[in-house]
Amino acid sequence: MTILSDRTIRKLALEESMISPFEDKQVRDGKISYGLSSFGYDARVSEEFKIFTNVNSEIVDPKDFKPTNFVTKNVPVCIIPPNSFALARTIERFKIPKNIMVICLGKSTYARCGIIVNVTPLEPGWEGHVTLEFSNTTPLPAKIYANEGVAQFIFLKGNETPEVTYADRNGKYMGQTGVTLPKV
């Protein structure tokens, strides 16, 4: 298994639309960085957030998830309540080649503030906007800045193409466009 470099990520992004829109270099300009890095890509978060709420005293059940567990906001800055979480999506749309596996990791800038991005895979053949999960592990409200970097994606090339890709098995999160809630 090989980790893809900036050269290969750039080539796949431009020739196979693996990442769109694609930023060819790290962008900072007073923002939390995003764009192509040496061995990965830092994706941005959109302005659509679903913030967990306990207003209805619901039980969180992945097999019967209630949309009323969240408050939806379209804002440039999301405030996550203490010891709570929010969902959002990437600005970038990903189209993962059949021989590539991607791992999403949180950025250290947010981790150092107690905001954890769930580690999640993007399987071979998957495509869409990535739904991201942010946990505020602090006893204080925490900010997430839309249109700035929030997670790094590491691209791993397999030793061969798998027998069955995510697209082949019609994965339940295939082609998602907005913030997507849990499905069974």
C-alpha positions as CSV (number, residue, x, y, z in Angstrom):
1,M,0.0,0.0,0.0
2,T,1.3,3.4,-1.0
3,I,0.4,6.9,0.4
4,L,-0.2,9.3,-2.6
5,S,2.0,12.4,-2.9
6,D,0.9,15.9,-4.0
7,R,1.9,15.1,-7.6
8,T,-0.4,12.0,-7.8
9,I,-3.3,13.7,-5.9
10,R,-3.1,16.7,-8.3
11,K,-3.1,14.4,-11.4
12,L,-6.1,12.4,-10.1
13,A,-7.9,15.6,-9.1
14,L,-7.5,17.2,-12.5
15,E,-7.7,14.2,-14.8
16,E,-10.3,12.1,-13.0
17,S,-12.2,14.8,-11.0
18,M,-11.2,13.0,-7.7
19,I,-11.6,16.4,-5.8
20,S,-13.8,19.2,-7.0
21,P,-13.3,22.1,-6.5
22,F,-9.6,21.5,-6.2
23,E,-7.1,23.9,-4.6
24,D,-3.6,23.2,-6.0
25,K,-1.7,24.5,-3.0
26,Q,-2.1,25.2,0.7
27,V,-4.2,28.4,1.3
28,R,-3.8,30.2,4.6
29,D,-4.4,34.0,4.3
30,G,-5.5,34.3,7.9
31,K,-7.7,31.1,7.6
32,I,-7.4,27.6,8.8
33,S,-5.4,26.1,5.9
34,Y,-7.0,24.1,3.1
35,G,-5.9,22.6,-0.2
36,L,-3.2,20.3,-1.4
37,S,-0.4,19.3,1.0
38,S,2.6,17.1,0.6
39,F,0.8,13.8,1.2
40,G,-2.9,14.7,1.5
41,Y,-5.6,17.3,0.9
42,D,-7.1,19.6,3.5
43,A,-10.8,20.0,2.8
44,R,-13.1,22.9,3.7
45,V,-16.4,22.7,5.5
46,S,-19.6,24.3,4.0
47,E,-21.9,26.7,5.8
48,E,-24.6,24.0,6.4
49,F,-24.4,22.6,9.9
50,K,-26.7,20.3,11.9
51,I,-26.1,21.0,15.6
52,F,-27.2,18.4,18.1
53,T,-30.0,19.4,20.4
54,N,-31.6,17.7,23.4
55,V,-34.7,19.9,23.3
56,N,-37.0,16.9,22.6
57,S,-35.2,14.6,25.1
58,E,-34.9,12.0,22.3
59,I,-32.7,8.9,22.5
60,V,-29.9,8.8,19.9
61,D,-30.5,5.6,17.9
62,P,-28.5,4.9,14.8
63,K,-31.3,2.5,13.6
64,D,-34.1,5.1,14.2
65,F,-32.4,8.5,14.0
66,K,-34.8,11.4,14.4
67,P,-34.0,14.6,12.4
68,T,-35.5,16.5,15.3
69,N,-32.3,15.7,17.2
70,F,-30.6,18.5,15.2
71,V,-31.1,22.2,14.5
72,T,-30.0,23.1,11.0
73,K,-28.2,26.4,10.4
74,N,-26.6,27.9,7.4
75,V,-23.9,30.2,8.9
76,P,-20.3,31.3,8.4
77,V,-19.4,30.3,12.0
78,C,-21.0,27.4,13.8
79,I,-21.1,27.4,17.6
80,I,-21.1,23.8,19.0
81,P,-22.4,23.7,22.6
82,P,-20.2,22.2,25.3
83,N,-19.9,18.4,25.3
84,S,-22.0,18.3,22.1
85,F,-21.5,17.7,18.4
86,A,-22.4,18.9,15.0
87,L,-22.6,17.5,11.5
88,A,-21.5,19.4,8.4
89,R,-20.3,18.6,4.9
90,T,-17.2,19.3,2.8
91,I,-17.3,22.0,0.1
92,E,-15.3,19.6,-2.0
93,R,-16.9,16.7,-3.8
94,F,-14.8,13.5,-3.9
95,K,-14.8,10.8,-6.5
96,I,-12.6,8.0,-5.2
97,P,-10.9,5.7,-7.8
98,K,-11.4,2.0,-7.6
99,N,-7.9,1.3,-6.3
100,I,-7.8,4.1,-3.7
101,M,-8.8,4.2,0.0
102,V,-9.0,7.5,1.8
103,I,-8.8,8.2,5.5
104,C,-10.2,11.5,6.9
105,L,-8.3,12.9,9.9
106,G,-9.0,16.0,12.0
107,K,-6.7,19.0,11.8
108,S,-4.5,19.7,14.7
109,T,-5.6,23.4,14.9
110,Y,-9.1,22.2,15.9
111,A,-7.9,19.2,18.0
112,R,-5.8,21.6,20.1
113,C,-9.1,23.4,20.9
114,G,-10.8,20.2,22.0
115,I,-12.7,19.8,18.7
116,I,-12.4,16.3,17.3
117,V,-13.3,15.3,13.7
118,N,-14.3,11.7,13.4
119,V,-11.8,9.5,11.6
120,T,-13.7,8.1,8.7
121,P,-12.9,6.2,5.5
122,L,-13.9,7.0,1.9
123,E,-14.0,3.6,0.2
124,P,-12.9,2.7,-3.3
125,G,-15.6,3.8,-5.8
126,W,-17.4,6.1,-3.3
127,E,-18.4,9.6,-4.5
128,G,-20.1,12.6,-3.0
129,H,-19.7,15.4,-0.4
130,V,-18.3,14.0,2.8
131,T,-20.5,14.4,5.9
132,L,-18.2,15.3,8.8
133,E,-18.8,14.8,12.5
134,F,-17.4,17.4,15.0
135,S,-17.3,16.6,18.7
136,N,-16.8,19.5,21.2
137,T,-15.1,17.7,24.0
138,T,-14.7,20.9,26.1
139,P,-17.0,22.4,28.8
140,L,-17.2,25.6,26.7
141,P,-18.9,26.5,23.4
142,A,-16.6,26.0,20.4
143,K,-16.4,27.6,16.9
144,I,-16.1,25.9,13.5
145,Y,-15.3,28.3,10.6
146,A,-17.1,27.6,7.3
147,N,-15.2,27.9,4.1
148,E,-11.9,27.0,5.9
149,G,-9.9,23.8,6.4
150,V,-11.3,21.3,8.9
151,A,-10.0,17.8,8.0
152,Q,-7.1,16.2,6.1
153,F,-7.7,13.4,3.6
154,I,-4.9,10.8,3.2
155,F,-5.0,8.8,-0.1
156,L,-3.8,5.2,0.0
157,K,-3.3,3.2,-3.2
158,G,-4.1,-0.5,-2.7
159,N,-2.0,-3.3,-4.1
160,E,-4.8,-4.2,-6.5
161,T,-8.4,-3.2,-7.3
162,P,-10.9,-4.8,-4.8
163,E,-13.4,-7.4,-6.1
164,V,-16.3,-5.2,-5.0
165,T,-16.2,-1.4,-4.6
166,Y,-18.5,0.8,-2.6
167,A,-20.3,1.8,-5.9
168,D,-20.7,-1.9,-6.9
169,R,-22.5,-2.7,-3.7
170,N,-24.7,0.4,-3.9
171,G,-23.4,1.8,-0.5
172,K,-26.0,3.7,1.5
173,Y,-24.0,7.0,1.5
174,M,-23.2,6.9,-2.2
175,G,-23.7,10.3,-4.0
176,Q,-24.6,12.3,-0.9
177,T,-24.9,16.0,-1.5
178,G,-25.9,17.7,1.8
179,V,-25.3,16.8,5.4
180,T,-26.5,13.2,5.6
181,L,-27.9,11.7,8.8
182,P,-27.3,8.1,9.9
183,K,-28.8,5.3,7.7
184,V,-29.2,1.6,8.2
